């Protein structure tokens, strides 16, 4: 995943997560912020094309945790309501994978 390779070798700041939305390749961006550092993102779900990927910062860099197919409309940012359950589940699983 090209975006994964472009991420810094550390958790993301809120402003960096927000800037991901400006990418035409990202249709949805669903971060998991820390409880102790609420402006720090340790995991997120990114929707690109018809794929949702959950990724997490593991201390050694960013790693893909899960990848699922989702129905999207590339001309519209975000994902359809009926696909949000998939993203929500992936977000919860990603949050469990990291200690934040």
GIMO-V766076 format. One record per residue. SS is DSSP state (2 for helix, 1 for strand, 0 for the rest). PHI is phi in radians with two decimals (NA if undefined). OMEGA is omega in whole degrees, 0 to 359 (999 if undefined). Layout:
BEGIN
ss=SS phi=PHI omega=OMEGA
ss=SS phi=PHI omega=OMEGA
END
This chain:
BEGIN
ss=0 phi=NA omega=182
ss=2 phi=-1.01 omega=180
ss=2 phi=-1.14 omega=180
ss=2 phi=-1.04 omega=180
ss=2 phi=-1.20 omega=182
ss=2 phi=-1.56 omega=181
ss=0 phi=-1.34 omega=178
ss=0 phi=-1.20 omega=181
ss=0 phi=-1.40 omega=181
ss=0 phi=-2.90 omega=173
ss=0 phi=-1.05 omega=183
ss=1 phi=-1.59 omega=171
ss=1 phi=-1.37 omega=180
ss=2 phi=-0.96 omega=181
ss=2 phi=-1.11 omega=178
ss=2 phi=-1.22 omega=177
ss=2 phi=-1.11 omega=179
ss=2 phi=-1.06 omega=182
ss=2 phi=-1.22 omega=177
ss=2 phi=-1.09 omega=180
ss=0 phi=-1.14 omega=181
ss=0 phi=-1.39 omega=179
ss=0 phi=-1.33 omega=177
ss=0 phi=-1.15 omega=182
ss=0 phi=-1.32 omega=184
ss=0 phi=-1.72 omega=178
ss=0 phi=-1.58 omega=179
ss=1 phi=-2.65 omega=184
ss=1 phi=-2.39 omega=187
ss=1 phi=-2.22 omega=186
ss=1 phi=-1.42 omega=171
ss=1 phi=-2.11 omega=181
ss=1 phi=-1.65 omega=180
ss=0 phi=-1.32 omega=177
ss=0 phi=-1.38 omega=181
ss=0 phi=-1.31 omega=178
ss=0 phi=-2.07 omega=187
ss=0 phi=-1.18 omega=176
ss=0 phi=-1.79 omega=181
ss=1 phi=-2.08 omega=182
ss=1 phi=-1.75 omega=181
ss=1 phi=-1.83 omega=180
ss=1 phi=-2.72 omega=176
ss=1 phi=-2.81 omega=174
ss=1 phi=-1.95 omega=178
ss=1 phi=-2.00 omega=177
ss=1 phi=-1.87 omega=177
ss=1 phi=-2.28 omega=182
ss=0 phi=1.02 omega=179
ss=0 phi=-1.95 omega=182
ss=1 phi=-2.19 omega=171
ss=1 phi=-1.90 omega=178
ss=1 phi=-2.17 omega=171
ss=1 phi=-1.69 omega=180
ss=1 phi=-2.28 omega=180
ss=1 phi=-2.51 omega=174
ss=1 phi=-1.50 omega=186
ss=0 phi=-1.81 omega=186
ss=0 phi=1.78 omega=177
ss=0 phi=-1.85 omega=183
ss=0 phi=2.27 omega=181
ss=1 phi=-1.57 omega=179
ss=1 phi=-2.33 omega=177
ss=1 phi=-1.37 omega=180
ss=1 phi=-1.66 omega=185
ss=1 phi=-2.70 omega=178
ss=1 phi=-2.52 omega=181
ss=1 phi=-2.41 omega=175
ss=1 phi=-1.39 omega=176
ss=0 phi=-2.37 omega=176
ss=0 phi=-1.53 omega=180
ss=0 phi=-2.41 omega=172
ss=0 phi=-2.09 omega=185
ss=0 phi=-1.08 omega=179
ss=0 phi=-1.52 omega=182
ss=0 phi=-2.21 omega=176
ss=0 phi=-1.17 omega=179
ss=0 phi=1.60 omega=180
ss=0 phi=-2.23 omega=179
ss=0 phi=-1.09 omega=182
ss=2 phi=-0.94 omega=183
ss=2 phi=-1.21 omega=178
ss=2 phi=-1.76 omega=184
ss=2 phi=-1.17 omega=178
ss=2 phi=-1.09 omega=178
ss=2 phi=-1.06 omega=181
ss=2 phi=-1.12 omega=179
ss=2 phi=-1.07 omega=178
ss=2 phi=-1.09 omega=180
ss=2 phi=-1.14 omega=178
ss=2 phi=-1.11 omega=179
ss=2 phi=-1.10 omega=179
ss=2 phi=-1.11 omega=178
ss=2 phi=-1.12 omega=179
ss=2 phi=-1.10 omega=179
ss=2 phi=-1.23 omega=183
ss=2 phi=-1.30 omega=181
ss=0 phi=-1.96 omega=175
ss=0 phi=-1.73 omega=184
ss=0 phi=-2.14 omega=999
END
